[in-house]
Amino acid sequence: MHRLKLYPPPGVPFVVDSPVVDEHYDEVVFNSPPTDATALARLTAGAVAEVPTPYGESLGSFSADADLSRIQAARRYVLDRRLELHDRLMRARLEAHREKDELRALGAL
């Protein structure tokens, strides 16, 4: 079953020269993927190569390598940011500890 889409969604201008595209993406995600070869073979058996179409520029493209590099860059950024914030937190705690010691020495606490 596939919905027939003849016009763009409301608010999007109708352009005669470009096709109306209705895409659907379906993905299966495993939290702990199988490790045995037969299970992996069954999962990848349905993989289909991209079929060229005359509307390729309208549909865009998919590159697993590009997505993987973006994900790895995002992970590096998050890790770097986490380490930077952890370092700032440790320095702030050390400074607070020094300030408390100084206040105790002055008899304020």
TORROGU-491858 format. One record per residue (C-alpha): residue in three letters; x, y, z. Coordinates in steps of 0.2 Angstrom, whole numbers, padded with zeros to 4 digits, always signed. Layout:
! TORROGU-491858
ALAXYZ ...
***
This chain:
! TORROGU-491858
MET+0000+0000+0000 HIS+0007+0017-0004 ARG-0002+0034-0003 LEU-0003+0044-0019 LYS+0003+0062-0016 LEU-0002+0073-0030 TYR+0001+0090-0022 PRO+0013+0098-0010 PRO+0008+0100+0008 PRO-0001+0116+0013 GLY+0010+0131+0014 VAL+0022+0125+0001 PRO+0021+0133-0016 PHE+0017+0122-0031 VAL+0031+0121-0043 VAL+0028+0113-0060 ASP+0046+0109-0064 SER+0049+0099-0048 PRO+0041+0083-0043 VAL+0031+0081-0027 VAL+0040+0069-0016 ASP+0033+0058-0002 GLU+0046+0048+0007 HIS+0045+0035+0021 TYR+0060+0029+0031 ASP+0059+0013+0041 GLU+0073+0007+0052 VAL+0076-0007+0064 VAL+0087-0003+0078 PHE+0095-0016+0089 ASN+0102-0011+0106 SER+0113-0026+0107 PRO+0115-0032+0089 PRO+0118-0051+0086 THR+0136-0056+0084 ASP+0134-0073+0076 ALA+0137-0073+0057 THR+0121-0081+0052 ALA+0110-0068+0061 LEU+0121-0054+0053 ALA+0119-0062+0036 ARG+0100-0062+0038 LEU+0099-0044+0043 THR+0110-0038+0029 ALA+0101-0050+0016 GLY+0088-0037+0012 ALA+0100-0023+0009 VAL+0097-0015-0008 ALA+0108-0004-0018 GLU+0102+0014-0022 VAL+0093+0014-0039 PRO+0096+0030-0050 THR+0081+0040-0054 PRO+0078+0055-0064 TYR+0072+0064-0048 GLY+0089+0061-0039 GLU+0092+0079-0035 SER+0075+0081-0028 LEU+0076+0065-0017 GLY+0094+0069-0010 SER+0106+0055-0007 PHE+0112+0044+0008 SER+0130+0040+0012 ALA+0133+0029+0027 ASP+0151+0035+0027 ALA+0146+0053+0028 ASP+0133+0049+0042 LEU+0146+0039+0052 SER+0159+0053+0051 ARG+0146+0065+0057 ILE+0141+0054+0071 GLN+0159+0051+0076 ALA+0162+0070+0075 ALA+0147+0073+0087 ARG+0153+0060+0099 ARG+0171+0068+0099 TYR+0163+0085+0102 VAL+0152+0079+0117 LEU+0167+0070+0125 ASP+0178+0085+0123 ARG+0164+0097+0130 ARG+0161+0084+0144 LEU+0179+0084+0149 GLU+0180+0103+0148 LEU+0165+0105+0159 HIS+0172+0092+0172 ASP+0188+0101+0173 ARG+0179+0118+0176 LEU+0168+0109+0189 MET+0184+0102+0198 ARG+0192+0119+0198 ALA+0177+0127+0205 ARG+0176+0115+0219 LEU+0194+0117+0223 GLU+0192+0136+0223 ALA+0176+0134+0235 HIS+0186+0123+0246 ARG+0200+0136+0247 GLU+0188+0150+0251 LYS+0180+0140+0265 ASP+0197+0136+0272 GLU+0201+0155+0271 LEU+0185+0159+0280 ARG+0188+0147+0294 ALA+0205+0154+0296 LEU+0198+0171+0298 GLY+0185+0164+0310 ALA+0170+0168+0299 LEU+0164+0150+0299 
***
